[in-house]
Amino acid sequence: MEKAIDNNASCVLVSLVRDMADRYEFKIEGVDIVCNSAASAARLIHALRKGPMPPHLEKWELHDFEQFTGKLQHFPKKLLEFLLTVRTATDEQIRQHMNLSSNRVLAGILSGVSKVALSLGLDPQMVYTQTTKYVKSKPQRIYQISEGFYTAAKRSDWPSEEELRMTEDEYQQD
């Protein structure tokens, strides 16, 4: 159990406890709070102090990063590896790099990334952001790896060649 009192906060953080079920419990002004990740707890504390931090700038805790990347399937890992390399790419560049037939296929892969993030209580914008601009009246989607995710990936030397190999189960599903 870790205990901390932060006298600089606008509220007093009495204690923070991480139990074996990856729950973070703490008390703020007499109210019990439970979060399912360190990132969720940090976001809440930051929001109470200064207002919400933009998700794409949030720092990843090592535990959250490993848990997130450990749940990703092959194609989401390949997509994120590409974005880590180029930092920003259009939908067309991603489809071409990954040999995808359509934006619908790309959307399925991006959905996988978002679902894993949300299942861990993380905002998908902590991983990547998407903007749309129009070129000759046609939408062009631009994807950018989030700064916090980029930093965590570099710090963890992720992904390794082994992590990018398709497992037998994934190969059979494909």
Secondary structure in CASP SS format (residue, H / E / C, confidence):
PFRMAT SS
TARGET T0000
AUTHOR 0000-0000-0000
METHOD secondary structure of the structure
MODEL  1
M C 1.00
E E 1.00
K E 1.00
A C 1.00
I C 1.00
D C 1.00
N C 1.00
N C 1.00
A C 1.00
S C 1.00
C C 1.00
V C 1.00
L E 1.00
V E 1.00
S E 1.00
L E 1.00
V E 1.00
R E 1.00
D C 1.00
M C 1.00
A C 1.00
D C 1.00
R C 1.00
Y E 1.00
E E 1.00
F E 1.00
K E 1.00
I E 1.00
E C 1.00
G C 1.00
V E 1.00
D E 1.00
I E 1.00
V E 1.00
C E 1.00
N C 1.00
S C 1.00
A H 1.00
A H 1.00
S H 1.00
A H 1.00
A H 1.00
R H 1.00
L H 1.00
I H 1.00
H H 1.00
A H 1.00
L H 1.00
R H 1.00
K H 1.00
G C 1.00
P C 1.00
M C 1.00
P C 1.00
P H 1.00
H H 1.00
L H 1.00
E C 1.00
K C 1.00
W C 1.00
E C 1.00
L H 1.00
H H 1.00
D H 1.00
F H 1.00
E H 1.00
Q H 1.00
F H 1.00
T H 1.00
G H 1.00
K H 1.00
L C 1.00
Q C 1.00
H H 1.00
F H 1.00
P H 1.00
K H 1.00
K H 1.00
L H 1.00
L H 1.00
E H 1.00
F H 1.00
L H 1.00
L H 1.00
T H 1.00
V H 1.00
R C 1.00
T E 1.00
A E 1.00
T E 1.00
D H 1.00
E H 1.00
Q H 1.00
I H 1.00
R H 1.00
Q H 1.00
H H 1.00
M H 1.00
N C 1.00
L C 1.00
S C 1.00
S C 1.00
N H 1.00
R H 1.00
V H 1.00
L H 1.00
A H 1.00
G H 1.00
I H 1.00
L H 1.00
S H 1.00
G H 1.00
V H 1.00
S H 1.00
K H 1.00
V H 1.00
A H 1.00
L H 1.00
S H 1.00
L C 1.00
G C 1.00
L C 1.00
D C 1.00
P H 1.00
Q H 1.00
M H 1.00
V C 1.00
Y E 1.00
T E 1.00
Q E 1.00
T E 1.00
T E 1.00
K E 1.00
Y E 1.00
V E 1.00
K C 1.00
S C 1.00
K E 1.00
P E 1.00
Q E 1.00
R E 1.00
I E 1.00
Y E 1.00
Q E 1.00
I E 1.00
S C 1.00
E H 1.00
G H 1.00
F H 1.00
Y H 1.00
T H 1.00
A H 1.00
A H 1.00
K H 1.00
R H 1.00
S H 1.00
D C 1.00
W C 1.00
P C 1.00
S C 1.00
E H 1.00
E H 1.00
E H 1.00
L H 1.00
R C 1.00
M C 1.00
T C 1.00
E H 1.00
D H 1.00
E H 1.00
Y H 1.00
Q H 1.00
Q H 1.00
D C 1.00
END
